[in-house]
Structures are given as C-alpha cells and as structure tokens.
C-alpha cells in the first residue's frame, strides 16, 4: 500500500466520524432534541403514527435521536470509522 492509500484510509475514517453529527444536525436531530419542522420531525411523526402514537424504543428514529443528542458511543465511532476507512481504501484503489 502506498502513501495515497494510507492517506485515503485516514481521511475516510476521520471524515466519516466527523460527518455523522453534522449530517444528523442538518436533518434535525440536534443536541437539544428533534427540531420542529425538520426532516427528523417528519420521520418521528411517521414513526409515531405507525406505532399507534409513540416512537418504539430501538427504532431508527429513536437511535438517530440518541446519537444526535449524545453523540456516537465508542463502539459506534469505531464502526463508522472502519466503514469510512474502508471506503477511503476502495477509492484509493480505484484512483
């Protein structure tokens, strides 16, 4: 593996971990909860309607809300970083 591959892996890993809170915030999963009128609010509304008035624990909306408020756990950070690093290596191999 060359220097480009190592750089791409590092950039992919760091970039993916840094992007998670930015992307979640952009769609409305903020540190103070779900923002009114956002994509996240629409997702929460649909999930609540589908579940008879409440959002089920462990559902996609519940997990994204948790990550938006508290950030990624250590294991989730490692998983996201690994996926980002792998994508970086794949892109480096293509280039």
Secondary structure, DSSP 4 states (H G I P E B T S, - for coil): --HHHHHHHHHHHHHHHHHHHHHHHHHTEETTEEPTTSHHHHHHHHHHHHTTSSPPTTSHHHHHHHHHHH---HHHHHHHHHHHHHHHHHHHHH-
